[in-house]
Amino acid sequence: MTTAQVPAPAPDGALPIASPREARRAAGRLIRCDRRAFALMLRLNALAAGAGLAGPWLLGRIVDTVRDGGGAAAVDRLTLLIVAGTALQLLLGRGARYAGHRFGERALARVREGFVDRALALPSAVVERAGTGDLTARGTTDVASVAGTLRDATPEVSVAVVQAVFLLGAVAVLHPLLGACALGLVGCGFAVRWYLRRARPAYLDEGAAVSELAGLLAATAAGARTVDLLGLADSRAAAAREAVERSRRTRLRTLFLRSVLFPVVDFSYTVPVAAALVAGGALHDAGVVSLGAVVSAAVLLGQLSTPLDTLLFRAEQLQAGAAAFARVEGVAAEAGTNGHRPDAPGPDGGPGAPATAPSAHATAPRGRIEARGVRYAYPGGAGGEVLRGVELTVRPGERLALVGPSGAGKSTLGRLLAGVEAPGAGTVTVGGVPVAALPPRALRRQVALVTQEHHVFLGTVRDNLRIAAPDADDAALHAALAAVGAEWAAALPSGLGTELGPGGFRPDGAQSQQLSLARVVLADPGILILDEATALLDPRTARRTERALAAVLAGRTVIAVAHRLHTAHDADRVAVMEAGRITELGTHDALVAADGAYAALWRTWHGETPAPPPDRPPERPAEV
Ligand SMILES: Nc1ncnc2c1ncn2[C@@H]1O[C@H](COP(=O)(O)OP(=O)(O)OP(=O)(O)O)[C@@H](O)[C@H]1O
């Protein structure tokens, strides 16, 4: 990515905004995708504008005919031609608008599809940082604004531009001095320049304020129960009032810009007509032009106000649409980055995403994962570096337990190993390939992070499973469900076609987790990172889930953040994390014998742990 293409800076954590150049290139791509429809629209516009010139020119001929003593029959003929020209202009103009709307609708469909694809490809860390409000506002308000622009403004504007060019050309043909009267519009030009300079940032601010408000309202609605229980209603309402106030201020700013622009423009329209009448009178007196030519010029210049009005009226929509398009296109800059900001420093201080193709590195076996000199600090995190030079190699098929005191950085390391976050310095490689070089989809085929968060999407059981493997047939889906012990799925009324969620079948916590694990089986990653996959489940649910988990772990490299040490006991190796570093690494027996930090943790845990219930033997390390 070149410097000029770097998206406009966004507030910390927010999704970026496409630079004007990027937005122009994206618009160019939309036109190229449908260049025939675009060219047809322009051709019809040109023909309609040409037909529109007949009226004023014929009016001038009528004036000259009458002055020269021509009869009523000649005037009638010219009048009939005016009617025919106007009818032709109407028909061609209608055709041009139809072609424009068709082009606009198709371009809009492409923008919408592209946005959905990119939004789905966004790394989860990016969505977490930006908040769903921003993404939702871009997918709704901004896409709707782009829709209005493409569907209505683009055809109207193209008609208006062609009309204005033809009108100006026609006056200049009558006499260059009459054409020069159009310079009276210069005041209008200054006003538009003044407006356009200020409009983009003003409309971007307005969009950002709407996003902020949407995010705040969505978060309050999602946490309504917590807000109620903790008595947070007043503070949330105050925050919403502030966001509404910010939104109002940004809207007032754009309103002010419009309130200056329109009066100046209205006045400017009268200047060229008045100038044409004065200059035309002088030219006529000098015998340079006919009276009819002066009338034609005045009418043509007067007609300029129609396309210019359209341009100005649509200029606001174009500005709002361009700002919205930049926000919609900005999502492209983050999609496919594995959470790496394009401007984030890479391991050597260079760009975050290495240019080398993944295949060039893919020499290490699948299932091997390595961290080299990994350092990380949360963006905006007050505590500074959370990881301070982690070195770790996990062999294919190995089971490693990550233990250590609370806050040592275990979960953070898990997120970095899974590619959810990118290291600030150092590298994480899976199968020998830096995670930064892998597109999100390819990364997910190599490594998956399993946490206690398991989302069930609205749709059928089949839809929920095929998210992980779009091409999987029903037999593969049944096999994945069976592998995680989801026998209940076979008894569902419509089998894999059963709708899940409100109005359909509502899976409980363990069933949701099993669906999510079945997705992992289908995605078939070589490496699994487990973080609190069962920690908050009740014991009965946890037992069912752990059984399912044990089936998923078979044959894969597993790194388990072990919050309970019995999971560490049977791991192949144990890594102890303290203050962002790995301080001990070895087998359970070796570390106990070494009598270091792990031995102390083990003794403490072992001494305090009550005897396990009979149906839950301690030696079964389901997470590892
Ligand atoms: N999203 C975040 N933003 C800022 N700081 C964070 C974030 N998540 C974690 N931290 C901080 O990073 C440090 C390490 O947290 P992490 O959750 O990785 O530790 P951990 O060893 O997994 O702890 P635990 O066993 O309690 O889960 C802590 O100081 C924590 O407060």
The ligand as a Gaussian input file, in Angstrom:
#p B3LYP/6-31G(d) Opt

LIG

0 1
 N       -8.859000      -5.727000      26.304000
 C       -7.934000      -5.322000      27.173000
 N       -7.571000      -4.013000      27.202000
 C       -6.618000      -3.583000      28.057000
 N       -5.974000      -4.388000      28.938000
 C       -6.318000      -5.701000      28.969000
 C       -7.308000      -6.240000      28.082000
 N       -7.407000      -7.572000      28.341000
 C       -6.534000      -7.849000      29.318000
 N       -5.876000      -6.737000      29.687000
 C       -4.810000      -6.629000      30.700000
 O       -3.730000      -7.427000      30.284000
 C       -3.141000      -8.100000      31.389000
 C       -3.066000      -9.592000      31.095000
 O       -4.406000     -10.075000      30.977000
 P       -4.714000     -11.578000      30.583000
 O       -6.198000     -11.759000      30.589000
 O       -3.976000     -11.920000      29.354000
 O       -4.074000     -12.363000      31.805000
 P       -4.326000     -13.857000      32.277000
 O       -3.002000     -14.391000      32.706000
 O       -5.078000     -14.625000      31.243000
 O       -5.245000     -13.625000      33.552000
 P       -6.476000     -14.506000      34.069000
 O       -5.933000     -15.845000      34.462000
 O       -6.986000     -13.741000      35.245000
 O       -7.470000     -14.583000      32.951000
 C       -3.974000      -7.764000      32.609000
 O       -3.330000      -6.732000      33.312000
 C       -5.268000      -7.257000      32.010000
 O       -5.831000      -6.264000      32.846000

